[in-house]
Amino acid sequence: MPARAFCRDHSSLLVVGGLTLFAPLIDGGTTHFPVLVIRLVLLGVLTAWFVGSRKSGRLSLRWSRLYPIILAFVGWSLLSVVSSPYTAVGLQWLLSIASYGLMLVLVVQRVDSPGQLRWLVMVCLGMGVFEATVGIYQFWGLSQPRATGTFFNPNFYATYEVAMFALAFGLLHYSQRKDRMRGETPLLWLTAGATALAVVLAQSRGALLAFIVAVGFVGFCRYGKVFLGVLVLCLFVGWVIPNPLQQRILSVGTQDPYAYTRQDIWKNSLQRIIDHPWGVGLGLYKYTSFQYRFPVEGAIARYGKRAESAHNEYLQMAVELGLPGLALLLMGIGFLGREIRETLNGEIEGWERSVVIGLTGGCLGILVHGAVDSVFHEPALVLLMLLFAGMILVLKRLTVPGSASVRVVSFPYHPARMALVGMLVTLLALLIIRPAAAWYTFDRGEAEMRVGQEARALDWYQWATRIDPGTTAYRDAVARVEVSLYQQSGNLPRLLGAVEELRVALDLNPLDGRYAHRLGKLYVLLADHADSGAKRETLLGKAAAYYEQAMQLDPYSPFNYLELGQLRLAQERGEQAKSWLRLAISYEPNFLPARILLAEVAVKEGQKDVAFLEYTEILKIKERYQGRVLNTLERQYLDVDHEPLKRSLGLATSS
């Protein structure tokens, strides 16, 4: 067949294969460019399908039981975005969910034969070998501590390789040599060996669980309970013989004090679900985390970490989309499981059965890892899982009699109808392009900031707010530069511009306490410019109101209490100031700026015994963490000058 004719007749297949190759290549598809490409390609395929249908005057849809669940899930997500307190982030997740659903539909609709399925399987296996080769070279050739392949996260990379291993493992243990193409057997052995090694070198605990479940499923289907015993023996050997994965499991607790906080995050997520059973809004888990911080004992900043994800996709979905959203997801997984069971119970043998088993193992690996990590946030993994699921549905249609069902919708050509399609496609294209265009504009501003060109950076940031006015990060960047330029010039309109930008940001996202905190600081600066005492008090009152709002939104941050305590001292409201400072210390005992200020107040009030107790505690805390490498937040907690307090207490100054 000529190349042009092949491309025309198999265009959708080439799109699916191309997306499978492309999705993992740039940080696992998480950055703006790959997301833009993936969404635009899928939109282009959908548009081509609609336009092509005008010749026949009808839309032919190969039906699947999963389609109503997908539509219901997308619809529920849309309702969540519409009712969300911060719609910009929810809209982007809605576009991702819709594009994922379109990927599954594309596979089911356009893959027509076992030959095409074989081609897609070879693409997957080849990509597995490629990623494994990159990871192995990173670990041994570049001496990276953990293999990541082309992904930014070694955990996600490991799960990608687990899925590829499950596919190769299923084909090796079910299909016969006579059912394989020339060169397929060496490729299967190469894929299995390389991907298994890559999983070990990635050193992911979550991927190890995914590997056990995926391989256990494939082996159990083939060999029964005997294989599970062999698997347990292999795990024991892996635990006894030194290897990178074993070493990380044993040492991770000492290297990272937050490594074992996931159970606390999960408990915290359950509380959010209890508080908001209908969901907080799509994409808003990390913004509700301000009110749901939990202490990490032994850390300098007990509430310094806030969970931006649940590290469990099912809990996170229940938090964001509520129990109905989680129910729809689990229903979709259950319906897919039913399709798999009916396919395996049908009269399929050889290569087809091996593919179904391998693909199911791959899907299971990704789904299981989703229970302990944020793997659904990785586009390459979600697209791979949907490709696997779609190929299973295609195999059922091709092998199980009576399973094929086609729904035909009349779609006769009419200029008005085609104009409407064109308008919708244009709108969707703009929604897809806008976040990427705004982010690259913002990134240009960041580059100008790094070289000290603040005026140019401000122009780029302002353009980002024009392109995507609903994203608060760009407005925060504008405010940041305006404040910097004000500090350099003393130009009051700069400060007023920063205030306006932060007000808009807080209106757009009323869950983020950082904007209220910054507004409080800016109003304190504005009060310094007041031309009368009454006006100054009014501005300080607004500052206090914003600090109190910040406390409501982020009740565990000690900086809000410190700032309000300082403000109350300036207003000569000492008792209020002390109560706020004590509250800061109750949450964060190691927050020395509050202790220093509280001790200084005690000295002024003649309570030197109280100040001495605070001073003694400050010395103990400093000694406790002396020599530890501190991050930026920890330095803000501990880096204080206690010498002035020491002198005010009349203690001898060290020479």
N, C-alpha and C positions, 0 to 999 in steps of 0.2 A: 504494500500500500504506500503511495507517495506520502512524503512527510506532511505536506499541506493538508491532504485529505485525512491523515491520521489525527492531526491536531484539531481539525474541524469536527471530526466524529467523536473525539475523545477529549474535548476541551475541558469539560467538567472534571474528568478523571485527572487531567494534568493539573488542574487547579488544586484538587485535593492532595495530590502527590507533592506539588510545589509548596503548599502550606505546611505539609508534614516536614519537608526539608527546611523550610525557612523559619518556622516558629521558634525552634530552640536556639538559633544561631546568635541572637543578640540578647544576652542576659536572660535567656529563656523566654523571650518575647514580652518582657515586663516593661520595657522602656517605650517612649512615645512613638518612635519610628516604627518598630515592628507592629505595635498595636494599630497604628494608622494604616499600615499596609494590609494587615489581616482584615480589618474591618472594611476597607475600601474594596478589596478583592471580593469578599463575600457579598458586599452590596452590588458590585458589578455583575456577579453571577446571577443574583436575584433579578436585577434589572434585565439582563439578557434573556432570562427565562420568561419574564413578562412580555418583553418586546417580541420575542420569538413566537409566543403563543398567539399573537394577533393574526398570524397566517392561517392557523387552524380555527381560530375563534373560540378556543376553549383552553382551560388549564387542567392538565392531567396530573393528579397527585397520587403517588403510591402511598397508600395509607398505612399507618402504624398506630398501635395502641398508645404509644408514647406521645403522639402529637397533642392530644387534649391536655395531657399533663404539662407539656412544654408550654402550650398556650396559656393555661391557667397560671403557671409559675411566672411567666412573663407579665401577665395581666396583674397578678398580685404585686409583683415588683414595681410595676408602673404606679399602682395605687400608693405603694410605700413612698415612692419618689414624690408624688404629688402632695402627700401629706407631710413630707419631711421638713424639719426645721432648717436643713441645709441641703438644698436641691442639687447644687453643682456636682458634688461627689456622687450622689445617688444616680444622677443622670448618666455619668460615665460607666458606672457599674451596670445600669440598665442596658446600655449599648453593648457591653461585653456579654451579658446574659443572652441578649437577642442574637448576637453574632455566633455564640456557641450553639444555640438552638438551630441556627441556619446551617452551621457546619454539619450537624447530624442529619438534617433534612437533605442537604446536598449529597452526602454519601448514600443515603437510602434511595434518593431519586435517580442518581446518575451512574451508579455502579451497576452494571447489567449482566456480568458474566463471571464465571470462575476464573477466566484468564485475567480479567481486570483485578479481581481480588488477589490473585497471585502477584500481580505487578505491585499492588499496594503493600503486600506483605514483604516483598523484596525491598521496597523503599524503606519500610520500617526497620528491617534487619540491617540494611546498609547504614541507616542513620544511627542505629545502636552501636555498630562497630566504630563508626566515625567518632561518636561521642566518647566511647570507651578509650579509643586511641589517644584522643586529646587529653583525657583525664590521666591516663597512665603516664603520658609524657610530662604533664604538669607535676605529678608526684615524684617521679624518679629523674626526669630530665631537668626540671626547673626547681626541684626541691620545695614545692609548695607543701604546706602541712596537711592539706586536704585537697583531693581532686574535685574540681568543679566543672570540667568540660567547658562548654560555652555558656553555662548557667552562672548566675551570680551567687547562687546558694548551693552549697554541696549537698544539702538534704534533698532539694528538688532534683538535682542532677542524679542522685542515687536512685530516687524513685523512678525517674525516666528509664534508667538502666534496668531496674527491677522489672518494669513492664516489658522491655525488650527481651530480657532473659526468659520471662514466663512464656512469651510467644515462641522463642526458639526452643525452649524446653518442651513445650507441648508438641511442636512439630517433630522433634527428635524422637519422642516416646510414643507417638501414635501413628504417624504416617509411615508407610513402607517405602523402601528405596525406589520401587517401581512407580510410586505416585509422585516422585520428586523430579524436578527438572534437572538438567545437567548443571553441575556445579552447586546445586542447592545444599547437598549434604555437607560439603566443606564450609559453606557459608553459615549453616546452622551451628556447627561445632565451634567455628570461630566466634560467632555472636555469643554463644553461651559462655565460652571461656572468657572472652574479653569483658562482657558486661558483668559477669560475676566478680571478676577482679576489680572492675571499676567500682562496684558497690562497696567492696571492702576498703578501697583506697579513699572513698568519699567519707567513710567513718560516720555514717548517720545512724543513730539509734532508731529513729522512726522508720527509716528505710529498711533496717534489719527486720523490724516487725512486719513490714510490707512484704519483704522477701520471704519470710517464713510462711505467711498466709498464702501468697501467690504460688510458691513452689509446693507448699503442702497441698493446695487444691489440685494442682496439675498431677502431682504424684499420687494422691489419693484416688483420683478418678481413674488412673491407669493401673495402680498396683494395690490399692486398698490400704488397710491398716498397717501392713508391713512397711510401706513407705514412710509412714509417720514415725515408726521406730527408727528407721534409717536416718530420717531427718533429725530426730533428737540426738542420735549418736554423732552426726556431723556437727551439730551445734555444740555438743560437749567437746569435741576435738577442737573446734574453733575457739572455745573458751580456754582450753588448756595450752594450745600452741600459740606463742606470741604473734600478734598481727596488729596492724594499725587500728582496726575497728575495736579490738579488745582493749588496746591501750587507752583509747579515747573514752570508752565506757568506764574504765577504772579511774581515770584521772580528771574527767570533766568536772566533777564536783569541787575539786581543789582549784581548778583553773578559773572557774566561773561561779561566783556565789549565787547567781540567779538561775543556774542550770536546772535546779530542782524546784522551781516555783510554779511549774505548769499545773500541778494539782491545785494550787491556790488560785491560779487564773481560771481554772475550770469551775471551782467553787464560786468564784466571783461572778463568772458568766451565768451560772445557775441563778444567782441572786438577781441579776439583771433581768433574766427571763421571768422570774417571779414578779418583779416590779413592773415589767412591761411585756405581758404575754402576747400582745399584738405587734410587738417589735418597736424599736426605736427609730428605724429608718434605714434604708439600704445604704451601706457604706459608712455608717455612723458609729461603728463599734469603738474606734479609737477616740472619737470625740466624747463619747459618754464615759470614757475611762477616767476623765478628770474627777468625776464624782465617785468613782469606784476604785480608787487606789487602795492597795492593801500593803501592810508593812512587810518588809523583808528583814527579819532579825539578823543581826550581825553586820548589816550594811551601814556605811556611814550615813547615807541618806535613806532612812527607813522607807519613806514614801516617794523616793526619787524616781523609781521606775513606774511607768504606767503601761499597762498592756495595750498595745495598739492592735493586737489581734488575739483571738481566743486560743490560738494554737490547737484548735479543734474546729474544723469547718462546720460541723453539724451544730455545735453550740453557738458558733458565731452567726450562723444562718438563723437560728432561733432567736438570738438577741436582736438581729437587724430586721428580719422579716417576720418575727413572731412564730408562734407555734404553727399557724397555718402554712407559713413558708417552709418550715422544716417538714411538716406533714407531706406537702407536695413533693419535696425532694425525695423523701423516703418512699413515697408512692411510686415515683418515677423509677427509683432503683429496684423496687419490688416488681414493677411491670417488666423491667429489663430482665430481671431474674426469671420471670415466668417465660419470657420469649426464649431465653437460653435453655431452660428446661425442656420446653416443647421442641426446640431444635435438636437437642441431644436425644430426646426420646423418639425422634423421627428416624427414618431409614437412611441415615448417612453413615458412611464409613470412610476409612482412609484419610486422605488429606483434609477433607472438609471437617471431619470430627476433630482432627488434631488442631486445626485452625480455631475452631470454636473454643476448645479447651484452653489453648494458649491465649487467645484474646480475652477470655473470661478471667484467666489468671492475672493478666495485665491490668484489667479493670479493677479486680479485687485489690491488687497491690496499691493502686492509687487511692481507692476508696478507703482502705484501711489506714494508710498513712494520713489521710485527711482527718482521722480521728485523733491524731497527736501532733499535727502541724498544719500550716496554712497552705497546703498544696493546691487548693482551688484558686489561689491568688496567682498561680503561675500559668499563663496562657498556654504555653507549650504542653503542659501536662493535661490540662482540661481538653485541649484540642485532640491530643493523642487518645485520651480516654473515649472521647466522642467518636473518633475515627474507629477505634476498636469496637465500640457498641454498634456503630452504623454497619460495619462489616458483618457483625453477627446477625443483624436484622436482614441484611442482603442475603446471607447464606441461608437463612430460614426461608426467605422468599424463593430462592433458587432450588432448595432441596426438599422442603416440606410441602406436599400437595395441598392445594386449597388455601395456603397461607397468603397468597398474593391478593391484594385488594387495591383497586384503583378508583379514586373519586374524581369525577369530572365536573368542573365548574365552567359554565358558559362565560366566555369572555370575548364577545364579538368586538371587532374593531369599531371605534368611534373616536373622532378627534378630541372630544371633550374628555373621554375616558383616558386616552393616552396623555393628554395634557395634565390631567390629575396625577397620573403615574409619574410624569416628569417632574412635577412640583414636589411630590413626596420624596422622590429620589434626590432631588437637589437639596431639600431640607435635611434629609438624613446625611448627605455628603457634607453639608456645612457643619452639622452637629459632630461629625466624625473628625473633620479637619480642624475645627476651632480649637480644641484643647491642645493639639499638637502645635499649631501655629502660635498660640499664646505661650506655651511652655518654651518653645525655641526663642521667642522674643524675650521672655523672662531670662532665659539662660544667657542670652547676649548681654543683658543688663548685668548679670552676675559676673560675666567676664570683664566688663568695664569696671565693676567695683573692685575686682582683684588687682587691677592696675591703677587704682586710685582715681579713675575718671567718674566721679560721682554725678556730675551734671549729665553726662551721656547716659550713665546707668539709669538715672531718673527718667529720661526720655523713653528708654526701652521698657522700663517697668510700667510707665503710663500707657504705652502702646499695648502691653499685655492686658492691662485692665480694660482697655477699649475692646480688644478682641474677645476676651472672656471676662465680662464684668462680674460674673457670679463667683469667681474663685478668690477666696480671701487671702491666700498667700501672696498674690500679686499686689493687693492693696496694702498688705503689711510691709512689703518691700518698699513701696512708695513712701509710706510713713517713716520707715527706717532712714531712708535717704534724706527726706525732708528734715528730720530731726538733726541729722549730721550736718546738713547745710546751715541749719539755724545755729547750731553750736559754733560753727565757723564764722558766721556773719552777724549773728544777733538779730537777724531779720525775722520779726514776729510773724508775718504772713506764712513763713515756712512752717512754723510751729502750728499755726491754725490749720494749714493744709494737712499736716500729719494727723491732727485731731479728727478732721473730717473723714479722712481715709479709714481710720480705725473705727469711727462710728459706723461707717458703712459696713466694714468687715464684721463688726459685732452684730449688726442687724442681719447680715447674710448668714452668719453662723453663731447663733446665740448660745451655743454649747461650749465655746472655747473661752475659758477664763483668762487666757493670756492677753486677749485684746482689752478686756476690762481692766486688767492690771496695768497695761501700758497707758491706757487712757487716764487712769488715776495719776500716774507719774507725769503725764503731759499737763494735766490740770494743775499740779503742784508748780510746774514751771511757769504756767500762765499766771498763777497767783503772784509769782515774783515780779511780774510786770504790771500788777494792778496799781492804779493811780489813787486808790482810796482804800481805807481799811474795810469798808463794807463790801466793796467789790472783791477784795482779797478773800474775805471770809466766804463769800458766795462761791468763789472758784475752789477754795479748799473744801467746801461742803460737797461740791460736785466730785472732787477727787476722792473724798471719803466714800461717797455713794458708789463710785466705780470700784473702789477697793472692796467694799462690802459685797458688791455684785460678783467680783472675782472670787471672794471667799465662798459664796454660794455655789458657784460653778466649779471651783477647784478648792474644796475645803481643807485639803491636806498640804497645800503648798505653804511653807513658812514665810515666803517672801511677801505674800499679801499681808500677813499679820505684822511683819517687821515694818513695812512701808506705812501701814495705817498707824502703828504705834509711834513712829517718828512724826507723822502728821499730827497726832493728838498731843505729843509733847510740844510741838511748835505752837499749838493752840492752848498750851498750858492746861491740858486735861490729863494730868499725870496718872490718875487711877485708871482711866480708860486705857491709856498707853500701856501700863503695866499688865493689865488683864490680857491685852492682845499679845504682848510679848510672852507671857506665861503660856498662853495657848499655843504659840508657835513652838515653844520648848516641849510642851506636852506631846506634840506630834513628832517633833524632830529634836531629841535630846542633844544631838551633836551639832545643832545649828548655832554656832558660836556668836555670829553677829547679834542675835537676840539676847544671848547671855551677857555679852559685853555691854549692850545698851541697858539691860535691866540692872546690871551692877552699877553702871554710871548713875542711873537714876537713884539707886539706893544710897550712893555716896552723897549726892546732892541733898537728899532728904535726911542725912545724918545717920543712916542705918548701915554703918560700916561692917557690922557683923554679917548682915545679909549679903553685902557686896563681897565680903571675904569668902563666904561659902560659894558664891558664883565663881569667883576667881579661882578657887581651889578646884572646882569642877572643870573649869576651862583647861587648867594645867593637866588634869588627869586625862581629859579627852585628847588633848594634843599629844601627850605621851603615848596614849594607847595606839594611835595611828601614825606615830612617827616612823618615817622610812617607807611608808606605803606609797606606791605610785598612784597619784590621784587624777581623776578625770576633772573636767571643767566644773561640773556641779559640785563635786566633793571639795574642790579648792574654795568654792564660794562658801561652803559650810565651815571650813577649818582655817582658812588663811585670814586671820585677824591679828591686829597688833594689840597685845595685852599690856605693853609697857606703860602707856598712859594710865591705865587702871591700876597697875602696880604702884606707880608713883602716888596716885591719889589716895591709895590705901596706906601710904607711909612706909611701904616695904623697901628694903635696900635694893638698889638697882645693881644688877650684876655688872662687873667690870669687863 
